[in-house]
Amino acid sequence: MAVGQLVSRASPLPLYYQVQEILRTRIVQGHLQPGHKIPTEAELCAHHDVSRITVRQAVTALVNEGLLYRSRGRGTFVASPRVSHVVSELISFTEEMAQRGMVATSRVLDAQSEVPSERIRSALQIREGEEVFRIKRLRLADGEPLALQTAYLPRNRFPPIDVRRLETTSLYQILEEEYRVHLTRAQEVYRPIILKRAEAAVLRVSPRLAAFEVERTTFDSESRPVEFVTSILRGDRMQLTLELIRKAGGGLVLDTKGGAEGGERPVGHLHK
């Protein structure tokens, strides 16, 4: 495979950085397509007349950025572009994938009624002993697993939902059309995590991959909690973009379509 441009020893830039940027340019310009194998370390060393350490440092930097991925025993390949989500409005996973020209589907892994933990009970503002309906789903875009989500709905408000519909229909759509719920806002907390082995297996990725853990509470027009959701989002295929505006007098806030000042209410992520 041709590797194009050469590094320049007259340049003040480190050799590893030059190799890194040459590869990056070839990826961005489409010379190296997603799924394509890049030249081996030996080929890159010979082409640029640099050491294996230099090449490894350049490739590792691009792997860490998510532009490349390694497959043990096979080589290093160009990764698919990350799904970029802009935190600015409350929309469903299905709607967001459609905006990107992708087809969203779900695989229901588990669905049952249960007495929730104190954390979930507090988020949903329900009394001790009251049950919730728990729905655990694998969320896919164009057939590729992107997220693992567990939603909790108050049983005193919503009877068990026909989970078969959730394979192709947004939960938000069901709540709004069948239960006449007007969803207006949500509160979210994001945390960086490392995937556990069981989570990685469901998402079809390697264990120890970086990911986001997200907790969301969604409210209706009367400020009543409608659902509490925990999500695990693949860090190699998703990236979070915040939209910030500058309010009068200075200071940055999240544009939350009428949310709280100071950016305390991010209201969107790859969801439902």
C-alpha positions in Angstrom: 0.0 0.0 0.0 1.4 3.4 -0.9 2.1 5.7 1.9 2.6 9.0 0.0 4.5 12.0 1.5 7.8 11.6 3.3 8.9 13.2 6.6 11.4 16.0 6.4 14.5 16.1 8.7 14.8 19.8 8.0 11.5 20.4 9.7 11.5 21.5 13.4 8.6 19.1 14.0 9.4 15.8 15.7 9.6 12.8 13.3 6.8 10.9 15.0 4.5 13.9 14.8 5.2 14.2 11.0 4.4 10.5 10.5 1.3 11.0 12.6 0.1 14.0 10.5 0.9 12.3 7.2 -1.3 9.3 8.2 -4.0 11.7 9.5 -4.1 13.6 6.3 -4.5 10.4 4.2 -7.4 9.4 6.5 -9.1 12.7 6.4 -8.7 13.1 2.6 -10.2 9.6 2.1 -7.1 7.9 0.7 -7.4 5.5 3.7 -11.0 4.4 4.1 -12.7 3.0 7.3 -11.8 -0.7 7.6 -8.7 -0.4 5.5 -5.5 -1.7 6.9 -2.6 0.8 7.1 1.0 -0.1 6.1 2.8 -2.2 8.7 5.3 -0.7 11.1 8.1 -2.2 9.0 6.7 -0.6 5.8 6.3 2.8 7.4 9.9 2.6 8.9 11.3 1.8 5.5 9.3 4.4 3.6 10.2 7.3 6.0 13.6 6.0 7.1 12.7 6.3 10.8 12.9 3.9 13.7 10.2 1.5 14.8 9.8 3.5 18.0 9.0 6.6 16.0 6.4 4.8 13.9 4.8 3.2 17.0 4.5 6.5 18.8 2.8 8.1 15.7 0.3 5.2 15.3 -0.4 4.9 19.0 -1.4 8.6 19.0 -3.9 8.1 16.2 -5.2 5.0 18.0 -5.8 7.0 21.1 -7.6 9.6 19.1 -9.9 7.0 17.7 -8.8 7.4 14.1 -7.1 3.9 14.0 -7.7 0.7 15.9 -5.5 -2.4 16.3 -6.6 -5.9 15.8 -4.4 -8.5 17.4 -2.7 -10.7 14.8 -4.2 -8.8 11.9 -2.7 -5.3 12.0 -3.9 -1.7 12.4 -7.0 -0.4 10.6 -8.8 2.9 9.9 -11.7 3.3 12.3 -15.2 4.4 11.4 -15.8 8.1 12.1 -17.2 8.8 15.6 -20.8 9.7 16.0 -20.7 13.3 17.1 -23.5 14.4 19.4 -24.2 18.1 20.1 -25.7 18.7 23.5 -28.4 21.3 22.7 -31.8 19.7 22.6 -33.8 16.7 23.9 -34.2 14.2 21.1 -34.3 10.4 20.9 -31.5 8.1 19.8 -33.7 7.1 16.9 -34.2 10.7 15.8 -30.5 11.6 16.2 -29.3 8.6 14.1 -31.9 9.6 11.4 -30.3 13.1 11.3 -27.0 11.4 10.5 -28.5 9.2 7.8 -28.2 6.0 10.0 -30.9 3.5 10.9 -31.4 3.0 14.6 -32.6 -0.3 16.1 -32.7 -1.9 19.5 -32.2 -5.3 21.0 -34.2 -5.8 24.2 -32.0 -7.7 26.6 -34.3 -7.7 29.6 -37.6 -6.2 30.7 -39.4 -6.7 34.0 -41.0 -5.0 37.0 -39.0 -4.6 40.2 -38.6 -2.7 43.4 -35.9 -0.1 42.6 -32.9 1.1 44.6 -33.0 4.2 46.7 -31.1 6.1 43.9 -33.7 5.3 41.3 -36.6 5.9 43.7 -35.2 9.3 44.5 -34.7 10.2 40.8 -38.3 9.2 39.9 -39.8 10.7 43.1 -41.7 7.5 44.0 -42.4 6.0 47.4 -40.6 3.1 49.0 -42.0 -0.2 47.9 -43.4 1.1 44.6 -42.3 -0.7 41.5 -40.7 0.4 38.3 -40.6 -1.2 34.9 -37.0 -1.8 33.9 -36.0 -2.1 30.2 -32.4 -3.0 29.3 -31.6 -2.5 25.6 -28.6 -2.6 23.2 -28.8 0.4 20.9 -27.5 0.0 17.4 -26.9 2.3 14.4 -26.7 0.6 11.0 -26.4 -2.7 12.9 -23.4 -1.6 14.9 -23.7 -1.6 18.8 -23.2 1.9 20.1 -24.7 2.0 23.6 -26.1 -0.2 26.4 -29.1 1.4 28.2 -31.3 0.6 31.1 -34.5 2.6 31.5 -36.7 2.8 34.6 -40.3 3.9 34.3 -42.7 4.3 37.3 -45.2 1.4 37.3 -47.9 3.5 39.0 -47.9 5.7 35.9 -47.0 3.4 33.0 -48.0 -0.3 32.7 -45.5 -2.6 31.1 -44.8 -1.6 27.5 -44.8 -4.1 24.6 -41.1 -4.5 24.4 -41.2 -6.0 20.9 -42.1 -2.5 19.6 -38.9 -1.1 21.1 -36.8 -2.9 18.6 -37.8 -0.4 15.9 -39.7 2.3 17.7 -38.4 5.1 20.0 -39.5 4.9 23.6 -40.0 8.6 23.5 -42.4 8.1 20.6 -44.4 5.5 22.5 -44.6 7.7 25.6 -45.7 10.8 23.7 -48.2 9.1 21.3 -49.7 6.4 23.4 -49.5 7.9 27.0 -49.8 11.5 25.9 -46.7 12.5 27.9 -45.2 15.8 26.9 -41.4 15.5 27.4 -39.8 18.9 28.0 -36.4 18.6 29.6 -33.8 16.3 31.1 -30.9 16.3 33.4 -27.7 14.3 32.7 -24.5 13.4 34.4 -21.5 12.1 32.3 -18.6 10.1 33.8 -15.6 8.5 32.0 -15.3 4.8 32.7 -13.5 1.7 31.5 -15.7 -1.0 30.1 -16.1 -4.2 32.2 -15.7 -7.5 30.4 -19.4 -8.3 30.4 -20.3 -4.8 29.0 -17.6 -5.1 26.3 -18.9 -8.5 25.2 -22.4 -7.1 24.7 -21.0 -4.1 22.8 -18.7 -6.3 20.8 -15.5 -4.5 21.7 -12.4 -5.2 23.6 -12.5 -5.1 27.4 -10.9 -2.0 29.0 -12.1 0.3 26.3 -12.8 3.8 27.3 -16.5 4.7 27.5 -19.0 7.2 28.9 -21.4 6.3 31.7 -24.5 8.6 31.6 -27.4 9.1 34.0 -30.4 10.9 32.7 -33.7 11.9 34.3 -36.4 13.1 31.9 -39.3 15.3 33.0 -42.7 16.2 31.5 -44.4 19.5 31.1 -45.5 19.4 34.8 -41.9 18.8 35.9 -42.7 15.2 37.0 -40.0 12.6 36.4 -41.0 10.3 33.5 -37.9 8.0 33.4 -34.5 7.4 34.8 -31.9 6.0 32.5 -28.3 4.7 32.8 -26.3 4.5 29.6 -22.9 3.2 28.6 -21.7 4.8 25.4 -18.7 3.5 23.4 -15.9 6.0 23.7 -14.3 4.8 20.4 -17.4 5.5 18.3 -19.0 8.5 20.1 -17.9 12.0 21.0 -19.7 14.7 22.9 -19.8 18.3 21.6 -21.2 21.1 23.8 -22.8 24.2 22.4 -21.8 27.2 24.5 -23.2 30.7 24.3 -21.9 33.8 26.1 -24.5 35.5 28.2 -24.6 39.3 28.9 -21.9 40.3 31.3 -19.6 37.4 30.4 -19.4 33.8 31.3 -20.2 30.7 29.2 -23.4 28.7 29.5 -24.8 25.7 27.7 -27.4 26.5 25.1 -30.1 24.3 26.6 -33.1 25.8 24.8 -34.2 27.7 27.9 -32.4 25.7 30.5 -30.8 26.8 33.7 -28.1 29.5 33.7 -24.5 28.5 34.2 -24.9 25.4 32.1 -26.2 23.2 34.9 -28.7 21.4 32.7 -27.3 19.6 29.7 -30.3 18.1 28.0 -29.3 15.7 25.3 -27.3 12.7 24.4 -27.6 9.6 22.3 -30.7 8.1 23.9 -34.0 6.4 23.4 
